[in-house]
Every structure is written in structure tokens, then in C-alpha cells.
Amino acid sequence: MIQLTGFADEISPELELQIEVLQSESINHIEFRGVWGKNVLKLTDEELVRVKKEFNQHGISVSSIGSPIGKIKITDDFEQHLNEFERAIEVAKFFHSPYIRIFSFFIPEGENPEKYRDEVLYRMKTLTDKVEGTGIVLLHENEKDIYGDTTERCLEILEHVGSPNLRCAFDPANFVQCGVKPFTEAFSKLLPYIEYLHIKDAKFENGKVVPVGEGDGEFREVLQALKINGFDGFMSLEPHLKAAETFQGFSGPDLFKVATRALKNILAENHWQWN
């Protein structure tokens, strides 16, 4: 049994519509990234209380805090960023979220990522150390143009940190956009660390994001292998079917539903059960 969740700010900036569409698709979890045009870490305490009240009233649980932590340049100040991370931990605790999504820092364009290897590994270990003992697990997403955007560098980070508090949010579309075949070249190496799946697909020819199963993300192979290996975690819809920016994506209510139903069709093909 797997759990469906999603980035509901792709539906609308309005909380009521986010909840309405999630419920219409029988999705009872949210990967909370933003509302009212604000990133989750920028919400005031009063706004967080308001959101939590609405979630509780509608039976919505937070699967992960979709934070922008690690989505700065590796040359940017880290100490200031750690203050934002402390806020992410506070927000995760407030919503009883088991996960915080993070990244491994943008590498300056045209430069060799290996130049920044030690600093990236230091930062990732520092972030992970801060959640030791909290019950919170950090999910590293393989975003394009960050240090951990290839199979080898994702694995390097996870092995170096060597903690159950750092795991992999496997994103096939992001791998495609980096020229990596998600199942053929990445899946088996990262499998021991995969605890969460981001659901979006893309095409090699132009990087365009499409509904799951319509691109080159090898989703059927990934899902079959996950089923064989007993995966029972979260699958998080992040469709990006209209626009994708540095800190958010957008699909709208109708395209979010298209993305959801594409996923459900593939899950049904493989006899998955979900809720």
C-alpha cells in the first residue's frame, strides 16, 4: 500500500482550492510547499495555525515540507541559510511531517562540480546532523544543476553522510532533464536510499515535462521494480505541466487532475493499492 501526496500549490495559490482538488482525487496528504503565493518557510506563525486548522478539518496530513533548503548557490552564505533550515525544522514539527525535502546547492554555471565537492558534503552533513534525534528525515531531490543532479553525485552525498536521516526523493523527470536514464542508469544504484518518489515525467529531446508515462522517465520500469522491492512510501505529484520556476511549479486544477489520473492508471496496470 503506497500513499499518494502532492505539491498542491501547483493547483492554486488558494488553500481552499488546493484542498478541494486533493479531496476530489481522494488524496489525503500534501507535500506542503506554499500557499497564498508564499513559500511555506515564509508563512507567519498565525498563517501556519490557519493552514493546520484547515488541514485538520479536512483530514489532510503533511507528507513532507517542500522546502527550498539547498536551492542556493554553493558560493552563497551558508550560515544565513541555516537559519532558514531551523525554520523548516520548526514547521515540520508543527505539522508532524516526517520529511523535509532539500537540495544539494547550485553549482556556478560552467564550473566543474568537483571543485565544490568538499563544501557540498560538509553542508549536507551539517544539515543532516541538525535533524538527528528529531524523527525527521531529509529527502534529497536530484534537481537539475545542483551538485547532486547525477546518479554518481547523488550516491556520493548519501554514502558520505551515511545517516538514516538523509534519504532520496527519486525524481525521474529531473534525471531525464540531466540526460540520465532514470531506471537504466540511476534506479538500482540509488534503490537502498529511495524512500519517496516525485511523480513527473519528461522528454529527452527538449526536457519538456509531460504526464507520467508519456515521457522518457521509464516510469513503468521504476514502478515495477519498486513493487518487487516492497516499496510502501509516498508518491508525490509534482506535475509542472504549465510552468516550472526555481522555487515552484504550476499546473492548475485541471492539469493536476490529468497528472493524478495518469499516475493512477499506471499504478492500476501494476496492481498497486494506494490511499
PEUR-V204535 format. One record per pair of residues at least 24 apart in sequence whose C-alpha atoms are under 6 Angstrom apart, sorted by the first residue. I is the first residue (numbers start at 1). J is the second residue. If there is no record, write none. Layout:
I_J ; I_J
//
This chain:
1_232 ; 1_273 ; 1_274 ; 2_232 ; 2_233 ; 2_274 ; 3_234 ; 3_274 ; 3_275 ; 4_234 ; 4_235 ; 5_29 ; 5_30 ; 5_236 ; 6_30 ; 6_31 ; 6_236 ; 6_237 ; 7_31 ; 7_238 ; 9_34 ; 10_249 ; 10_250 ; 10_251 ; 11_251 ; 11_252 ; 11_253 ; 13_37 ; 28_60 ; 29_60 ; 29_61 ; 29_62 ; 29_63 ; 30_62 ; 30_63 ; 31_62 ; 31_63 ; 31_64 ; 31_65 ; 31_66 ; 32_65 ; 32_66 ; 33_66 ; 62_97 ; 63_97 ; 64_97 ; 64_99 ; 64_100 ; 65_100 ; 66_101 ; 67_101 ; 69_102 ; 70_102 ; 70_103 ; 70_104 ; 70_105 ; 71_103 ; 71_105 ; 72_105 ; 72_106 ; 73_105 ; 73_106 ; 74_105 ; 74_106 ; 98_136 ; 99_136 ; 99_137 ; 99_138 ; 100_138 ; 100_139 ; 101_138 ; 101_139 ; 102_139 ; 102_140 ; 103_140 ; 103_141 ; 104_146 ; 104_147 ; 104_148 ; 105_146 ; 106_145 ; 106_146 ; 107_146 ; 125_161 ; 137_165 ; 137_166 ; 138_165 ; 138_166 ; 139_166 ; 139_167 ; 139_168 ; 139_169 ; 140_168 ; 140_169 ; 141_169 ; 143_174 ; 144_174 ; 151_186 ; 167_193 ; 168_193 ; 168_194 ; 168_195 ; 169_196 ; 169_197 ; 170_197 ; 171_198 ; 172_217 ; 173_200 ; 173_201 ; 173_202 ; 173_217 ; 176_204 ; 177_207 ; 182_217 ; 183_218 ; 183_222 ; 196_233 ; 196_234 ; 197_235 ; 198_235 ; 198_236 ; 199_236 ; 199_237 ; 199_238 ; 200_238 ; 200_239 ; 211_259 ; 212_262
//
